[in-house]
Amino acid sequence: MDLTMLKNLSNRVNFKSGQIILEEGDQPGEKSDAMYIILAGSVDVYKNFKKPNEVKIATLTSGSFFGEMALFLNKTRTATVVAAEDVMMLEINRENAYGFFEKQPEATYLLIRTLCTRLEHLTNFYGNAGGVQSAPESNFEETVDRKLDEKQTSSHIPGLFPKGHKKYNRTYEPREPFQIYEKRYTCPMCDKVFGAATVKANQKSEGMDRDMRQRFKGVDTLYYESVTCPSCLFSSLENTFVKGVASKYNALNIAMREFLPLVKDMFDEKSIAQPGVNADRLFTSLYLGLECAPICYYRPEMLIARIWMRISWLYSDCADEVMSRFAAENAQDAYLIAYEKSDISSQQLQQLQLLIGELSFRLEDYKNAQRFLYYAKVREQGSPVYRNQAEDRLDEMKAKGLS
């Protein structure tokens, strides 16, 4: 985000340590109807501040925001916010809100994403108690973290994994570990230099699944395709990692802030360089990649689709076919978007058509299956191998009365 523009579109305010910024019960317009973005320092969020039943809900740090309920919904303040140390913030009020969000699409995206995450947590954690309760104006993910502290595992990272995701406790060990080496990466976002386990080039192919998953002798490349920076958590597939847009670092930093304390230990530099790969760590890396893609790339559609496809394969390896289908459905949706937007070669287009056709067949979407398999079959400038695979699948569908 452009900090100069931010300062022009909002008011910079400072509070001393211990100073009350917002007070629970304040009515709209009494003191302020603004929301705040923390630039430096931290604040504490309380219910029933300085009362016998006082509860400290959260501590918010740089990049967090609060107070949005009053700005957007004209609501009474539902928590007291106190400066935990000297703090500098941007104040966004109704007079400058429209210009701020119009000029700062990255900030708008992150705000909407965080609000959706909070709503999801409200549904998941309060809905079963007989109705949704009001949540304080705070970083709600941190509140949920404390409610889950007794069962905090990689499968309970608020806002990262979808409903139904589990802890899988599976570690992949290559049959031929000498095919793995430590490759050095420089993170395009934070310039951190680190090593990660990677498959050597020129592996002997043992064929390809209908959904384009490559099979190689002695090593499964799926387990080495996702790379995560141990410093800033920027994550992407191995062949696109270095293409992240460095100017998006500030937006990435805000997006990753909620995940960093929960997953950083999973990506210590020693473990990510080892040949053995823990499935839970790989799931985390892939889902972080989904978070990073729309922030850090100008054209993320194909990358998002490819990540979802690999998540589907990994769920299948973990014998979770329900979640594998869920990920395949998301992959199909993402590939359809990429198909409309991508500018790729004729053979790549044929491969994409075949992949969408095979995914659609798997998901029993026979209309799209027939459509895209036909496209792959008749593409003259494509590969005869792909044409034959598409024709074989179309013949199978016809024989089964599916077309």
N, C-alpha and C positions, 0 to 999 in steps of 0.2 A: 504494500500500500504506500501511496505517496504521502509522507508525513507532512510535507509543506502544505499540500492541499488539505490534509486533515485539519491542520491548525487554522487554515483560512475558513473552513466550513463548520468549525465547532469552536467552543470556548475551552481554553486550557485552564484548569483549576488546580490548586494545590491545597492539601490539608495536612496539618501537623499530626504527629502520632497521638492517638487518644481522642482526636476530634471526631464528633458524630457527623456523618455525611448525610445519611437518611435516617429517619426515625419511624419505627413501626406505629401505624395509626395516622400518620400525616395524610391529610386529605389532598386531592389533586388541586394544585394552585396555591396551597397554603405556603409552601416554601419553594418547591420546585417540582416540575413535572418532567424532568429530564432523565435520560439514562446516561451511564458513564462507562467509558472504556479506560482501563488502567494502563498507563504508559510506563510507570515506574513505581516501585513500592508494593504494598499489599494492604488488604482490608479484611476485617473479620465481620462475619454476618451472624446476627443473634436473633433469636426469638425471646420475648419477655426480658429484654435487656435490663439489668440491674434490679431484677425481681427475684423472689425466692426460687422460682422455677425457670431461671434463665438457662437457655441452651445455646451453645455456640454451634452453628450449623456448618459453617465452612470458612476457609481462608482463601481469598481470591488474590491472584498475583497478576503480573504484567501480561496483557493480552486478554484477560477476562473482562466481562462486562456485567452490569447489573442495572436494575431500575427500569427495564424495558416495559413492564406492565403499566406504569404510570404514563409513559410516553405514548404507547400505542392504544391502551384501553381506558385511560383516565381512571385507573384503579387506585384505591387507598394503598399506601405503603404497607407491605405485609411483614417486613423485617427491619431491624435496625442495622445499619452498616457503619462500622467504626474503623478509622485509620489505624492499622496495626503498627505502622511506622509512617514516616513522612511519605506521602503519596502524591504523585502527579497524574492527572486524568484529563481526558477529553469529555466535555459535557455537551451532549446532543439534546437540544430542546425542540419544541414543535416549530419554532421559527426557522431553524436551520436543518431539520431532519430530512426534508425532501431533497434539498441540494446535496446533503451528505451522501445519502444512499444512491442518488442519481450518479454522482461523480465517483463513487467507491463501490463498484460491483463486487469486488472481492470481499469487502467488509459485509456487504449485503448477503452474499452467499454464506459466509461463515455464521452470520447472525441467524439466518433461516435454518441452517443446518443444526446449530446449537439448540434453537427453540424446538425443532422437531425431535432432537435427542431427548430433551427434557420431557416433552409430551410422551414419548415412548416410555421413559422411566416411570412417569406418573401412572400410565396405564398398567405397566407390568407389576409395579410394586405397591400401588395403592388400590388398583381396581379390584383385587381379590378381597379387599377388606370391607366390601359393601358400598363402594362408591368412591369416586376420586375426590381427594381432599385438596385444599389450596396448598400450593408449593411456595416457599419463600422465594423472594427475588435474590437468587444466589446461583452459584455454579452448582446446579442440582446433581451433576455427575459425582461431585465430591461427597454430597450427602449420601447418595446411594452406595458409594464405595465403603463408607463406614458401616452401613447396614449389612454389607456383605463381607465384612472383614474376616469372619470365621470361615468363609468358603471362597476366598479370593484366589481363583486360578485363572489360567489363560482363557478358559471358556466363560469367565464372568468379568469381562472387560466392558463396562458400560459404553454403549454407543458404537461398538466395533463389530461384534458378531450378531448374526440374525437369530431370531427365535428358533430353537431346535438344535443349535450348535452345541456340541458337547466337548468334554475333555477326552481325547482319544488315546493318550498314553502309548503311542506307537512310534518306534524309532526305525528309520530306514538305514540299513547298512549295505553298501554296495558289495556285490560278489567279487568285484575286482577293484579294491580301493586304490590301487596304483594308477587307475584312470582319473583319479581326482587330484587336483593340485590347488594351492592357495594363490588366487589371482588378486592382484592389488588394484583397488579402486580409489578414485578420488570423487568424493560426493560433489555433484554439480551445484548443490544448494548451499552447503556449509564449508566445503573444501576439506573436510575430514578425509585423511588417507587411511585406508584399512584393508585388511585381507579377508576374503571369503572363499569358501570351498567352491570349486568350479570344475566342470567336466572337461577333460582334454578334447581337443578337436579330432576329427576324423575317426569317430567311433564306428564300429561295424554294425550296420543296420540289421535288425531281425524282422523288419517289416513295419507297417503302420496300421493302426486301427482305423475303422471307418470314420471316426470323428477326428482324424488327423493326429492322434497321439503316436509319436514316434517310439519305437521299441529298439533298444540297442543291447548288444551282448555285454553282460557283466555290470551294467550300470543303468539306472533309470534317471534320465536327465530331468524329469519333472522336479525332483527334489533339490535341484541346484539352479532352477530358473528364476527364482525370486531373490532379489538382493535388498537388504535393509541397512541403511547407514546407522551404525551404533551410536552416533552422536545426536543427529536431528530426527532420526526415524524415517527419513525420506526412503520410500520403497517403490520398486518398479521391477519389471522383468529384466533379466540380465542384458538382453540386447537393446534395451531402451533406457537403461539406468542413466547413462552419461548424457542423455538428451533432455533431462529435466531443465526447465527454464529458471536460471539463477535469480532473476528479478522477482520471482514469486516466493522467495525465501520467507519474507515477513508473514505472508498469508499461510504458508506451510507451518511456520513456527507456532502460530496461533492455533491452527487445526490440530497439531500434534501435542500441544501442551497437556491436554487432558489424558492422553495415552502414555506420555513419557514416563511418569513414575510407576506405571503399572507393568510396562513391558520392557523397559530398558535392560533389566537383568537378563532377559531372554536373548539379547543380542550383544553380549559381551564379546570382545574381539577374539578371545580364545575359542569359544564354542562355535562361532559362525565359520571358523576356518577348518573345523573338523570334518572328516568324510561322513560320519554318521549324522543324520538329520532327524530331529524330533518333529513329528507331524504337527504338534500344537504350535511349535515355533514357526513352521512353514505356513500354517493357516493364518497365524498372526501377521506374518510378512505379506501374504497375499491380500488379506483384508486391509492392511495398511496401504497397500498399493492401490486398492480401490478408492481409499480416501485421498491419496495423493494425486491420482491421475487427473481429475478435473481441475485441480489447483495448479499443477506444475507443468502441464502440457497444453499447447494451443489446440491440438487436434487429438483428444484423448479417446475417441470413440472405439477405434480398433483395439487399443491397449486395454480398455475396460472389458471388452468382449473376450480377449485372450486371457485375461486374469480370471474371469468367471469360468471359462472353460477349464482352466487348471485347477480351480477350486472344486469343480465337479469331479474331475479325475481323482483328486486327493480324497474327497469324501468316499468315492467308490473304493479306493484302496483301503480305506478305514472301515469298509463294509457298512456304510451308512447310505443306503440307496435313496432314502427319503430326502436327505439333504443334497445328495448328488443330483437328484432330479430338480430340486429347487434351484441349485446353481446352474444346471443346464438350461432351465427356463430363462434365467437371467442372462445367460450367455446368448441364447437365441434372440432375445429382445435386443441385446447390445449389438450383435452381429447384424441384425436387420437395420439398425440405425447406422452402423458403419457402412453397410452396403449402399445406403442412399447418399452417404457423404464422402466416401473414399474415392480418391483418384489414384488407381493402381493399374498395373499392367494387365493385359488380357489373360495371361496364365494365372496371375494372382486372383483376378476376378473369378475365373473358373473354379479355382480352389475354394474361394469364399462361397460361391454358389453351391458347390458340392457339400461343404461343411454345413451350411444352413439347411440344405436338403436332408442330410443325415441326422442333424439335430432335430429337425422337425419330425422326421420319421420316428426317432426314438421317443419323442414326446407325443406321438400319435396325432400330430398336426398334419394330416395327410394332404391337405390342400396346399400348404406351403412346401411340403416335401416334394410333391409332384411338380410344382412350379419351378423350384430351384434346381431339382435334379434334371429337369428338362433343359433348363438354361445351360447347365454344365455339360449336358450331353451334346448339344448342338453347337457349342462354341468352337468354331473351326480353328482358331489360332491357339487353342489351349492344348493341354497334354492328352494324348490318347489314353494314358493310364486312367486319368480322371474321367474321361468320356466313357470308358468301359465300366468303371465303378458305378457311375451314374446310371448307365444303361442296365447294368445288372440289378440295381436296386429298383429301378422302374419296372423291370420285368417281374421281379418278386412281388411288388405291389399289385401289379396287374393279375398275377396268378392267385393272389389272396383276395382279390376283389376290393382292393383298397384305393383304386384309382378310377 
